[in-house]
Amino acid sequence: GRIPGGPTAPAVSRTTLPKTAPPRRRAARVLSWIAVLTSVAILATAGAGYALLNFYDGKINRIPGLDLGGGRPEGLPRDAKNILIVGSDSRGDLEAGEGPQGTGDDFVTGQRSDTVILAHLYGDSDKAQLVSFPRDSWVQIPEHTNLDSGEVVEAREAKLNTALSDGGPPLLIDTIEGLTGLHVDHYMQIDFDGFQSIVNELDGVEVCLPAAAKEKDSGIDLPAGRSVIKGDQALAFVRQRKGLPNGDIDRIKRQQQFIGAIVRKVLSAGTLLNPVKLDGVIRATAASLDVDRSLGISELKDLALRFQSFDAGGVVFTTVPVADPAGTRQRQSVVLLDEDQGQQLFDAIRRDVPPGTPEDKADPPPSEPLIVAPQSIRVRVYNGAGVQGLGRQAASDLEEVGFLVVGTPGNREGAMAETVVLHGADRADSARTVAAALPGSSTRLDPSLEGKAVEVVVGSSYAGAKEVTVSGRPQPQDPSTGASPSVQTAAQDPCAA
C-alpha cells in the first residue's frame, strides 16, 4: 500500500485518456524506456544534436489528454525534476516490426506497464537517481474510471502493472504519486520498435553475465562474460524473467546494467562526435517516443541543458526497497514493498538529497574523488588580475589538460590575486574538477550561472593548469552501519570483480 507517513501527493488535474483500440495479444515485454535517457543525453551533449532538437520536436508524439503542466507543490527544489519512465507490453505477442503500439490520437491506452522507473534529476548537482519499481509490486490503486468499461472503480490494492491497463498513464501517475508522496513532472513511454532501433543505431552495447544464459521464452542465448548485444538479444537480455533466482528483482538488476551500458555508449566520443550515428539515434528515438503534452520544446531544451555536464558516475540506480519478493495477496504472487525503508528513500528524494549524503554536508571536501571528467565540462575564462594575456594563457592551459573552453577569454575589472571558479548549483561537481586542475583556486556558487558553463576568473597568483584524475562516484556509506549499500552507477564495469 501507500508508504505510511509520506505526504499526500498533490491533486493534479488530468483528463482521462479517450478510449481507443483494445490491446493486441500479450506483448513481448518492452524495456525501451532506456532510450528516453539516451535521447535526452544525446541532445544535450552534442552541438549537432541540440541544433536538431527543434526539428525533431515535431516528430515526438504527445499523448492526448495527458497534461501535467501546473499543480507543482510549493517548497520543492526549483530545478529538481521527477520523470516517470514506462515500458509497456501493449504490442501483444507480435514479432518485431509487425506494427507499432500507435501514436498520437491512436495511442493505445489498454496496456500493462512492464517496467516503471522514476527518474529524479537533482536540482543542486549533476546527478540523477533512477528508482525501479517491480511490476508486481502490491500497491494502492486510486479511484478511477476504467478505460474499457467506463465504470468508476473504487480505490483498491492490486499489482502496479494493472494501473496502466485500467486507467492509462494518468492512473499510473496517480498511483506512483500516492505511493511515494512525490510529484511527477513528466511522463515518457517508448515502444518495442523504438527500443531495438535505438540500440541498433548505437551498434550495440556491452553487457556482462556471470554465467551463460539460454531461455526459450525470452529468446536469450548469450555466453558468460562480456558480450556486445543489439536487436533481439538486447531485448532478450532485459526481458528474461524465467530462470532468474529472484525473478523481477534480478531482471531489474539486468535492466540497470543495460541502462549503464547505454549511458556510457552515448557519452562516448564514438557517438557524440559521429554526426551520422547521432542523427540516426535521435531520429529513431523521436519516432517512437510518447510523452505528456506539457513536455514542450522549452522543457526539452531545459532537460538538454541539465544533461550537458552529466557524467556516467552521477547516474545512480536504485530499486524500491522490498520486504518480500515472493509474497502472496488475493491468491496472487506479488512483490511486497518495505514501507519504512521506502519512506526513507522517497523522503530523501523529496528533499533532493542524493544517496549517502549526510544531512549537514555542504560543499564536498577537497579529498572527495572527482566524478566529472574534464572533457565533459564547458569552461568560460576571464582575466580578473589585469595582467595582459593571463586569460588567454589560462584558457590555453585548460584546453591542454582536456577541458572544453568556450568563447574568447574576457576581462573582469579589478586586481584579483586568487583564481575563483564560479558555478551554478547544478555544476558543483564540475566546478570541483576545474578547481582541482587549478592549484590555489577556490569554488564559489553563483546562482546566475544555473544551466550555464563554469566560469574561471583568473587571479594574479595563477600558476598554470594540471591534469586531474577522475575516479567515478564513490560508494555511499550507510550511516547506520558504516557499510556500503548496493548502489550501482552507470560508470561501473559490470564485469569487474
Secondary structure as the mmCIF struct_conf table of DSSP 4:
data_model
#
loop_
_struct_conf.conf_type_id
_struct_conf.id
_struct_conf.beg_label_comp_id
_struct_conf.beg_label_asym_id
_struct_conf.beg_label_seq_id
_struct_conf.end_label_comp_id
_struct_conf.end_label_asym_id
_struct_conf.end_label_seq_id
HELX_LH_PP_P HELX_LH_PP_P1 ARG A 2 ILE A 3
TURN_TY1_P TURN_TY1_P1 PRO A 4 GLY A 5
HELX_LH_PP_P HELX_LH_PP_P2 GLY A 6 ALA A 11
HELX_LH_PP_P HELX_LH_PP_P3 THR A 15 LYS A 19
BEND BEND1 ALA A 21 ALA A 21
HELX_LH_PP_P HELX_LH_PP_P4 PRO A 22 PRO A 23
BEND BEND2 ARG A 25 ARG A 25
HELX_LH_PP_P HELX_LH_PP_P5 ARG A 26 ARG A 29
TURN_TY1_P TURN_TY1_P2 SER A 32 TRP A 33
HELX_RH_AL_P HELX_RH_AL_P1 ILE A 34 THR A 45
HELX_RH_AL_P HELX_RH_AL_P2 GLY A 47 ASP A 57
TURN_TY1_P TURN_TY1_P3 GLY A 58 LYS A 59
BEND BEND3 ILE A 60 ILE A 60
STRN STRN1 ASN A 61 ARG A 62
TURN_TY1_P TURN_TY1_P4 PRO A 64 GLY A 65
BEND BEND4 GLY A 70 GLY A 70
HELX_LH_PP_P HELX_LH_PP_P6 ARG A 72 PRO A 73
TURN_TY1_P TURN_TY1_P5 GLU A 74 GLY A 75
BEND BEND5 LEU A 76 LEU A 76
TURN_TY1_P TURN_TY1_P6 ARG A 78 ASP A 79
STRN STRN2 LYS A 81 SER A 88
TURN_TY1_P TURN_TY1_P7 SER A 90 ASP A 93
HELX_LH_PP_P HELX_LH_PP_P7 LEU A 94 GLU A 95
TURN_TY1_P TURN_TY1_P8 ALA A 96 GLY A 97
BEND BEND6 GLU A 98 GLU A 98
HELX_RH_3T_P HELX_RH_3T_P1 GLY A 104 ASP A 106
STRN STRN3 SER A 113 LEU A 121
TURN_TY1_P TURN_TY1_P9 GLY A 123 ASP A 124
BEND BEND7 SER A 125 ASP A 126
STRN STRN4 ALA A 128 PHE A 133
TURN_TY1_P TURN_TY1_P10 ARG A 135 ASP A 136
STRN STRN5 SER A 137 SER A 137
STRN STRN6 TRP A 138 ILE A 141
HELX_LH_PP_P HELX_LH_PP_P8 PRO A 142 GLU A 143
STRN STRN7 HIS A 144 THR A 145
TURN_TY1_P TURN_TY1_P11 LEU A 147 SER A 149
STRN STRN8 VAL A 152 VAL A 153
STRN STRN9 ARG A 156 LYS A 159
TURN_TY1_P TURN_TY1_P12 LEU A 160 ASN A 161
HELX_RH_AL_P HELX_RH_AL_P3 THR A 162 THR A 180
HELX_LH_PP_P HELX_LH_PP_P9 LEU A 182 VAL A 184
STRN STRN10 HIS A 186 ILE A 190
HELX_RH_AL_P HELX_RH_AL_P4 PHE A 192 GLU A 201
TURN_TY1_P TURN_TY1_P13 LEU A 202 ASP A 203
STRN STRN11 VAL A 205 LEU A 209
BEND BEND8 PRO A 210 ALA A 211
STRN STRN12 ALA A 213 GLU A 215
TURN_TY1_P TURN_TY1_P14 LYS A 216 GLY A 219
STRN STRN13 ILE A 220 LEU A 222
BEND BEND9 ALA A 224 ALA A 224
STRN STRN14 GLY A 225 ILE A 229
HELX_RH_AL_P HELX_RH_AL_P5 GLY A 231 ARG A 239
TURN_TY1_P TURN_TY1_P15 LYS A 242 GLY A 243
TURN_TY1_P TURN_TY1_P16 PRO A 245 GLY A 247
HELX_RH_AL_P HELX_RH_AL_P6 ASP A 248 VAL A 266
TURN_TY1_P TURN_TY1_P17 LEU A 267 LEU A 267
BEND BEND10 SER A 268 SER A 268
HELX_RH_AL_P HELX_RH_AL_P7 ALA A 269 LEU A 272
TURN_TY1_P TURN_TY1_P18 LEU A 273 LEU A 273
HELX_RH_AL_P HELX_RH_AL_P8 PRO A 275 SER A 288
STRN STRN15 LEU A 289 VAL A 291
TURN_TY1_P TURN_TY1_P19 ARG A 293 SER A 294
HELX_RH_AL_P HELX_RH_AL_P9 ILE A 297 ARG A 306
TURN_TY1_P TURN_TY1_P20 PHE A 307 SER A 309
HELX_RH_3T_P HELX_RH_3T_P2 ALA A 312 GLY A 314
STRN STRN16 VAL A 315 THR A 319
STRN STRN17 VAL A 322 ARG A 329
TURN_TY1_P TURN_TY1_P21 GLN A 330 ARG A 331
STRN STRN18 GLN A 332 LEU A 337
HELX_RH_AL_P HELX_RH_AL_P10 GLU A 339 ARG A 350
TURN_TY1_P TURN_TY1_P22 ARG A 351 ASP A 352
TURN_TY1_P TURN_TY1_P23 PRO A 355 GLY A 356
TURN_TY1_P TURN_TY1_P24 GLU A 359 ASP A 360
BEND BEND11 ASP A 363 ASP A 363
HELX_LH_PP_P HELX_LH_PP_P10 PRO A 364 PRO A 365
TURN_TY1_P TURN_TY1_P25 PRO A 366 SER A 367
BEND BEND12 GLU A 368 GLU A 368
HELX_LH_PP_P HELX_LH_PP_P11 PRO A 369 PRO A 369
STRN STRN19 LEU A 370 LEU A 370
BEND BEND13 VAL A 372 VAL A 372
HELX_RH_3T_P HELX_RH_3T_P3 PRO A 374 SER A 376
STRN STRN20 ARG A 378 ASN A 383
BEND BEND14 ALA A 385 ALA A 385
TURN_TY1_P TURN_TY1_P26 GLN A 388 GLY A 389
HELX_RH_AL_P HELX_RH_AL_P11 LEU A 390 GLU A 400
TURN_TY1_P TURN_TY1_P27 VAL A 401 GLY A 402
STRN STRN21 LEU A 404 VAL A 405
BEND BEND15 GLY A 407 GLY A 407
STRN STRN22 GLY A 410 ASN A 411
BEND BEND16 GLU A 413 GLY A 414
BEND BEND17 GLU A 418 GLU A 418
STRN STRN23 VAL A 420 HIS A 423
HELX_RH_3T_P HELX_RH_3T_P4 ALA A 425 ARG A 427
HELX_RH_AL_P HELX_RH_AL_P12 ALA A 428 ALA A 437
BEND BEND18 LEU A 438 LEU A 438
TURN_TY1_P TURN_TY1_P28 PRO A 439 GLY A 440
STRN STRN24 SER A 442 LEU A 445
HELX_RH_3T_P HELX_RH_3T_P5 PRO A 447 LEU A 449
TURN_TY1_P TURN_TY1_P29 GLU A 450 GLY A 451
BEND BEND19 LYS A 452 LYS A 452
STRN STRN25 VAL A 454 VAL A 458
TURN_TY1_P TURN_TY1_P30 SER A 460 SER A 461
STRN STRN26 VAL A 470 VAL A 470
HELX_LH_PP_P HELX_LH_PP_P12 ARG A 473 GLN A 477
TURN_TY1_P TURN_TY1_P31 PRO A 479 THR A 481
HELX_LH_PP_P HELX_LH_PP_P13 ALA A 483 PRO A 485
STRN STRN27 GLN A 488 THR A 489
TURN_TY1_P TURN_TY1_P32 ALA A 490 ALA A 491
BEND BEND20 GLN A 492 GLN A 492
TURN_TY1_P TURN_TY1_P33 PRO A 494 CYS A 495
#
